[in-house]
Amino acid sequence: MANTIKKIGVLTSGGDAPGMNAAIRAVVRACSFYNVDCVGIYRGYQGLMEGDFEELNARSVRNIINKGGTFLKSARSMEFKTIEGRKKAYEQLTKNNIDALVVIGGDGTFTGGVYFSQEFDLPIVGIPATIDNDISGTDFTLGYDTALNTVVDAIDKIRDTASSHNRLFFIEVMGRDAGDIALNSGIGAGAEEILIPEEDEGVERMLESLRKSKMSGKLSSIIVVAEGEKSGKNIFQLAEYVEEHLEGYDIRVSVLGHIQRGGRPSCFDRVLASKLGVGAVEALLDGDSKVMIGLSHQHVVRVPLTVAINGEAKYDKELRRVADITSV
């Protein structure tokens, strides 16, 4: 491993996701293993511009693998989107002798990293962390598995109430552009219908599904709705529409919101974070840059950041087929 890099900075940016702390830990300890200095950058790109840095070592990151959120904090920065802001950030890196960056986040984080790297010839590697699982080039992103388990647990609890009172529950989950959380949690929790952004089936399909469910003897139902689904109605309007067009249902709405982002990361997310964190440091020490470290068929892979940002969204049509069959 040709090591010309002596100091690596690590930051988290965008929305927080369970597993970010575990990834920071892996980056720091991989740096320690390879005798490279590591600097934590607080508040993402905003902290990068302001020089909000802290030297980290293997002991600095003890007891954080099990914690949700990110101890380095996260922020969205409009200033970093300007060339002047990125120049200010580069001056801070130069001043502190930081040779390379590991950025942990989603497509916005990666987009900023691509511009920054191109403009200042700075080695940058990305680690995908978003509960939406909407990054191309990796089977899973950090936080997705934990969010799924959180959602399924919540739906299980809501179903207890739905069954006790013969109610129809609309449950909104996160997923503005991707329906992975809705589709997988819907199947896992036994939902009668699932609405996702990748499809535009209209509300009539949902009504027909509910009619069939009622005719088959179901007295309560769960409908999982991704926040970005394409019916043109928000979840409360969907509930009102069903109430107007389908008699006999006592309808309730539950928006899970930011509870999906929080909590202790699952074992899967902790292991994934450890793999990706080590992979990020090793990529930089190999002289690789402008890549994302992902997981494909259980193998750690290096994917160009441009592919991660601009690649086709993943949508598993087989899962939709399974959902339709198992919801009868």
C-alpha positions in Angstrom: 0.0 0.0 0.0 1.7 3.2 -1.2 1.1 5.6 1.6 1.7 9.3 0.6 -1.2 10.5 2.8 -0.3 11.4 6.3 -3.5 13.0 7.7 -7.1 12.2 6.8 -10.2 14.3 7.7 -13.6 12.7 8.3 -17.0 14.5 8.3 -20.7 13.7 8.3 -23.1 15.7 6.3 -26.8 15.9 5.4 -29.4 14.0 7.3 -28.1 11.8 10.1 -28.4 8.1 9.9 -27.8 5.3 12.4 -24.4 3.8 11.8 -22.6 7.1 11.2 -20.8 6.9 14.5 -19.8 3.4 13.8 -18.4 4.5 10.4 -16.4 7.4 12.0 -15.0 4.9 14.5 -13.9 2.6 11.7 -12.2 5.4 9.8 -10.4 6.6 12.9 -9.2 3.2 13.9 -8.2 2.2 10.4 -6.1 5.4 10.3 -4.5 4.4 13.6 -3.8 0.9 12.3 -2.0 2.3 9.2 -0.2 5.0 11.2 -2.1 7.9 9.6 -3.3 10.9 11.6 -7.0 11.5 11.7 -9.0 14.7 12.2 -12.7 14.9 13.0 -14.5 17.8 11.3 -17.6 19.0 13.1 -20.8 20.1 11.4 -20.0 18.8 7.9 -18.9 21.2 5.2 -19.9 24.2 7.3 -17.4 23.1 10.0 -14.9 22.4 7.3 -15.0 26.0 6.1 -14.8 27.3 9.7 -11.9 25.0 10.7 -13.9 23.3 13.4 -11.5 20.4 13.7 -10.4 17.9 16.4 -7.6 15.4 16.4 -8.9 11.9 16.9 -7.3 8.7 17.9 -8.4 5.1 18.6 -9.4 6.0 22.1 -11.4 9.1 21.0 -14.0 6.9 19.4 -14.5 4.3 22.2 -18.1 3.4 23.1 -19.7 5.1 20.1 -20.3 2.1 17.8 -23.7 1.5 19.5 -24.9 5.2 19.4 -27.3 6.7 16.9 -26.8 10.0 15.2 -23.3 11.4 14.7 -21.1 12.8 17.4 -19.4 15.0 14.8 -22.8 16.6 14.2 -24.2 17.3 10.8 -25.3 20.4 8.9 -26.3 21.6 5.4 -24.3 24.4 4.1 -25.4 26.8 1.3 -22.0 28.6 1.4 -20.1 25.4 0.5 -22.2 25.3 -2.7 -20.2 28.4 -3.9 -16.7 28.4 -5.2 -15.8 31.0 -2.6 -17.0 28.7 0.2 -15.1 25.7 -1.2 -11.9 27.8 -1.5 -12.3 28.7 2.2 -12.7 25.0 3.1 -9.5 24.1 1.1 -7.5 26.8 2.9 -8.5 25.3 6.2 -7.4 21.9 5.0 -4.1 23.3 3.8 -3.6 25.2 7.1 -4.1 22.0 9.1 -2.0 19.8 6.8 -5.0 17.5 6.0 -4.2 15.5 2.8 -7.5 13.8 2.1 -11.2 13.5 3.2 -13.7 10.8 4.0 -17.2 12.2 3.7 -20.1 10.3 5.1 -23.6 11.1 3.8 -25.9 10.9 0.8 -26.0 12.3 -2.7 -25.8 15.9 -1.6 -22.7 15.2 0.4 -21.2 13.3 -2.5 -22.0 16.1 -5.0 -20.2 18.6 -2.9 -17.3 16.2 -2.6 -17.0 15.8 -6.3 -16.9 19.5 -7.0 -14.4 20.0 -4.2 -12.1 17.3 -5.3 -12.2 18.4 -9.0 -11.5 22.1 -8.2 -8.6 21.5 -5.7 -7.3 18.1 -6.7 -8.0 16.8 -3.3 -8.4 13.0 -2.6 -12.0 12.3 -1.4 -13.8 9.1 -0.7 -17.5 8.8 0.2 -19.3 6.4 2.6 -23.1 6.1 1.8 -25.2 6.9 4.8 -28.9 7.6 4.3 -31.9 5.7 5.7 -33.6 5.9 2.2 -31.1 3.5 0.6 -31.3 5.5 -2.6 -27.6 5.6 -3.6 -26.6 3.7 -6.7 -23.6 1.3 -6.7 -24.2 -0.2 -3.2 -26.8 -2.8 -2.1 -27.2 -1.0 1.2 -26.6 2.4 2.8 -25.8 3.0 6.4 -29.0 3.5 8.5 -31.3 1.7 6.2 -31.5 -1.6 8.1 -32.0 0.2 11.4 -34.7 2.4 10.0 -36.5 -0.7 8.6 -36.5 -2.4 11.9 -37.8 0.8 13.6 -40.6 1.1 11.1 -41.6 -2.6 11.3 -41.6 -2.4 15.1 -43.9 0.7 15.0 -46.3 -0.9 12.5 -46.5 -4.0 14.6 -47.6 -1.9 17.6 -50.1 0.0 15.4 -51.6 -3.2 14.1 -52.4 -4.3 17.7 -54.6 -1.2 17.9 -56.0 -1.6 14.4 -57.0 -5.2 15.2 -58.5 -4.3 18.5 -60.8 -1.7 17.0 -61.4 -2.9 13.4 -59.6 0.1 12.1 -57.8 1.1 8.9 -54.5 2.8 9.5 -52.6 4.9 7.0 -48.9 4.9 8.0 -46.5 7.4 6.4 -42.8 6.4 6.3 -39.8 8.3 4.9 -38.9 8.0 1.2 -39.3 11.2 -0.8 -37.8 9.6 -4.0 -37.3 6.0 -3.1 -39.8 3.5 -1.7 -37.4 1.0 -0.2 -38.5 1.6 3.4 -42.2 1.5 2.5 -41.9 -1.6 0.3 -39.7 -3.7 2.6 -41.4 -2.7 5.9 -44.8 -3.1 4.3 -44.0 -6.7 3.4 -42.3 -7.3 6.7 -45.2 -6.0 8.7 -47.9 -7.6 6.5 -49.4 -4.4 5.1 -52.5 -4.8 2.9 -51.3 -2.1 0.5 -48.1 -0.1 -0.1 -47.7 3.2 -2.0 -44.3 4.1 -3.3 -42.7 6.9 -5.5 -41.5 4.5 -8.1 -45.1 3.6 -9.1 -48.1 5.7 -10.1 -50.9 3.2 -9.7 -53.5 5.7 -8.6 -55.8 5.5 -5.6 -58.3 3.2 -7.4 -55.9 0.3 -7.1 -55.8 1.0 -3.3 -59.6 1.1 -3.1 -59.9 -2.1 -5.1 -57.4 -3.8 -2.8 -59.3 -2.7 0.3 -62.6 -3.9 -1.2 -61.1 -7.3 -1.8 -59.6 -7.4 1.7 -63.0 -6.6 3.2 -64.8 -9.2 1.1 -62.2 -11.8 2.2 -63.1 -11.2 5.9 -60.4 -8.7 7.0 -61.8 -6.3 9.6 -58.6 -4.2 9.9 -56.0 -3.1 7.4 -52.6 -1.3 7.3 -51.6 0.8 4.3 -48.0 1.9 4.2 -47.3 5.2 2.3 -43.9 6.5 1.3 -43.9 10.3 1.7 -43.1 10.8 -2.0 -45.7 8.5 -3.5 -47.3 9.8 -6.7 -51.1 10.0 -6.1 -50.9 13.7 -5.8 -52.5 13.6 -2.3 -50.9 13.8 1.1 -51.6 11.0 3.5 -54.5 12.9 5.2 -56.1 13.5 1.8 -55.7 9.8 1.0 -57.5 8.9 4.2 -60.3 11.3 3.5 -60.6 9.9 -0.1 -61.0 6.4 1.2 -63.5 7.5 3.8 -65.6 9.1 1.1 -65.5 6.2 -1.3 -65.5 3.1 1.0 -68.0 2.7 3.8 -67.5 0.8 7.0 -63.9 1.7 7.9 -62.8 3.6 11.0 -59.8 5.4 9.6 -56.7 6.7 11.4 -53.4 8.3 10.2 -50.0 7.9 11.7 -46.9 9.7 10.4 -43.8 8.1 11.8 -41.5 11.0 10.9 -38.1 11.4 12.4 -38.4 8.5 14.8 -37.1 6.5 11.8 -33.8 8.4 11.8 -33.0 7.7 15.5 -32.0 4.8 17.7 -29.2 2.4 18.2 -27.9 1.1 14.9 -28.6 -2.6 14.2 -25.9 -5.2 14.1 -26.0 -5.1 10.3 -25.5 -1.4 10.2 -22.6 -1.6 12.7 -20.8 -4.3 10.7 -21.5 -2.5 7.4 -20.1 0.8 8.8 -17.0 -1.0 10.0 -16.4 -2.5 6.5 -17.0 0.7 4.7 -14.9 2.8 7.1 -11.9 0.6 6.7 -12.5 0.4 3.0 -12.5 4.2 2.7 -9.1 4.6 4.4 -7.6 1.8 2.4 -8.9 3.3 -0.8 -7.2 6.7 0.0 -3.9 4.9 0.9 -4.1 3.0 -2.4 -4.2 6.4 -4.2 -7.9 6.0 -5.1 -10.1 9.1 -5.1 -13.6 10.4 -6.1 -15.0 7.0 -5.2 -17.7 5.7 -2.9 -17.1 2.6 -0.8 -20.2 0.4 -1.1 -21.3 -3.2 -0.7 -22.2 -5.4 -3.6 -23.1 -9.1 -3.1 -21.4 -9.0 0.3 -18.2 -7.6 -1.2 -16.8 -4.1 -0.5 -16.5 -2.2 -3.8 -15.2 1.1 -5.0 -17.7 3.0 -7.2 -17.1 6.4 -8.9 -18.9 9.1 -7.0 -20.5 10.3 -10.2 -22.1 6.8 -10.6 -23.3 6.8 -7.0 -24.9 10.2 -7.6 -26.3 9.8 -11.1 -26.9 6.1 -11.4 -30.3 4.5 -11.9 -32.4 4.2 -8.8 -32.9 0.6 -7.5 -36.4 -0.7 -7.6 -37.1 -4.4 -6.9 -40.1 -5.3 -8.9 -40.0 -8.8 -7.5 -40.7 -7.4 -4.1 -43.8 -5.6 -5.4 -45.0 -9.0 -6.8 -44.4 -10.7 -3.5 -46.2 -7.9 -1.7 -49.3 -8.3 -4.0 -49.4 -12.1 -3.5 -48.9 -12.0 0.3 -51.5 -9.3 1.0 -54.5 -11.2 -0.3 
